[in-house]
Amino acid sequence: MKGMSLEAIAARAAQAATKAGRAVQDVTVIAVSKVQPDDRVRAVLDSGHRTFGENKVQEAQGKWPGFRADFGHVAVHLIGPLQTNKARAAMDLFDAIHTVDRPKLVHTMARLAQDMGRCPDLFIQVNTGAEPQKAGALPEETDSLIASARAADLPVRGLMCIPPVDADPAPHFAMLADMAARNGLSGLSMGMSDDFEVAIAHGATHIRVGSAIFGARTTG
Ligand SMILES: *Cc1c(COP(=O)(O)O)cnc(C)c1O
């Protein structure tokens, strides 16, 4: 897929929001820059965009301090799995972490947040399709994971999902929206290059768009 340019994606997202009767500014476009060459990322920064997504802590550590030195504050969101031994580094670097998915990680982050005196915005990742190989809390575990994160004073802003590859994403987005509503959470991180308009129709507040902006990734 060739990239469409960020402006074109933002225009489509705005149109989808309007069509759903939602405010355009309630949908944040996270430009997923994982594995992309620096010149493509720089071009999107030059256009003025300031919200990006990465799926690996180490890769992000290698590229974002330099871009932030050149461009000032850029919000970078972690959208890939997080190992507990990288939690401190992730909490140092990222403005939001979308992949909190198990009690052990909640406990580690709670301890680190105390120690560091700060914590990024957190999203609980839900494995809406209950796929065995996929990260995310199972739907039936999600309410209690949210409750324990809140009990530990962590700033839980919303839920995140990645629907199964070949499935209709709409029921997964609807399930995530229901779970967020019943837990009083306003953030919904859902929708990628192929389905972000459907996600916005179901209430997405954060869409994670990579290849439609940057072009196809050669690896990763
Ligand atoms: C890579 C990735 C995306 C972006 O995928 P595209 O299909 O390139 O838009 C979104 N979310 C997550 C969790 C990803 O790992």
The ligand as an SDF file (V2000), in Angstrom:
LIG
                    3D

 15 15  0  0  0  0  0  0  0  0999 V2000
    1.3280   -1.7320   13.2350 C   0  0  0  0  0  0  0  0  0  0  0  0
    0.1520   -1.4740   14.1090 C   0  0  0  0  0  0  0  0  0  0  0  0
   -0.8680   -0.6040   13.6980 C   0  0  0  0  0  0  0  0  0  0  0  0
   -0.8890    0.0850   12.3510 C   0  0  0  0  0  0  0  0  0  0  0  0
   -1.2230   -0.8400   11.3760 O   0  0  0  0  0  0  0  0  0  0  0  0
   -1.5440   -0.3710    9.8630 P   0  0  0  0  0  0  0  0  0  0  0  0
   -2.3170   -1.4920    9.3180 O   0  0  0  0  0  0  0  0  0  0  0  0
   -0.2210   -0.1770    9.2170 O   0  0  0  0  0  0  0  0  0  0  0  0
   -2.3200    0.8780    9.9400 O   0  0  0  0  0  0  0  0  0  0  0  0
   -1.9120   -0.3660   14.5810 C   0  0  0  0  0  0  0  0  0  0  0  0
   -1.9590   -0.9550   15.7910 N   0  0  0  0  0  0  0  0  0  0  0  0
   -1.0000   -1.8000   16.2140 C   0  0  0  0  0  0  0  0  0  0  0  0
   -1.1220   -2.4190   17.5670 C   0  0  0  0  0  0  0  0  0  0  0  0
    0.0740   -2.0960   15.3940 C   0  0  0  0  0  0  0  0  0  0  0  0
    1.0290   -2.9380   15.8330 O   0  0  0  0  0  0  0  0  0  0  0  0
  1  2  1  0
  2  3  1  0
  2 14  2  0
  3  4  1  0
  3 10  2  0
  4  5  1  0
  5  6  1  0
  6  7  2  0
  6  8  1  0
  6  9  1  0
 10 11  1  0
 11 12  2  0
 12 13  1  0
 12 14  1  0
 14 15  1  0
M  END
$$$$
